[in-house]
Amino acid sequence: MFQSDAPGVQVLGAGRFIRLVRRDGWEYVERAQSQPAVMALALTDADEVVLVEQFRIPVGAPVIEMPAGIVGDEGDDAEHPELAMHRELVEETGFAASRLERLAGGPEAPGGSSALVTIYRATGLTRVGEGGGLAGAESIVVHVVPRAELRAWIGEQERNGRMVDVRIWAALFLHDATPPDAGP
């Protein structure tokens, strides 16, 4: 159920992808499809982090991010989050993962949005394409950075005018604090 369908919620505006709502005097954004997001800390066997860069209009700058997307954004409302993550990883980075492990999930920005996100660790990566996103719809640059050099690399990106999604640091913390699942 959409938050905007709850009693006492007023829809202030709606577009194709988001709506602005007010509830109990609090204004926030919700996704029009009410589907969660998925993102992955993608790690190669050589201990490199696979990141993406794309210009983000809301912040007016290129942003370094983890590969991510919305569950069901290809029209399948019943899409499983792990399938969406596999799809987005290949689409954005050109890497397929043999393993996805859930690291965490919860609200993305609970003070301003009802959106939820699940963060996965993607390992066993194999290059299967170029990545770069959907042709004509996305312009994504793929970066493969040795994890040991990531802090310095990100500092250089920031000095060059790029912004960095802070969830990268949260995912790295979770990766270091959560041993890989020994399951099948």
Buried (B, 14 or more C-beta within 10 A) or exposed (E): EBBBEEEEBEEEEEEEEBBBBBBEEEEBBBBBBBBBBBBBBBBBEEEBBBBBBBBEEEEEEBBBBBBBBBBBBEEEEEBEBBBBBBBBBBBBBBBBBEBBBBBBBEEBEEEEBBBBBBBBBBBEBEBEEEBBBEEEEBEBBBBBBEBEEBEEBBEEBEEEEBBBBEBBEBBBEBBEEEEEEEEE
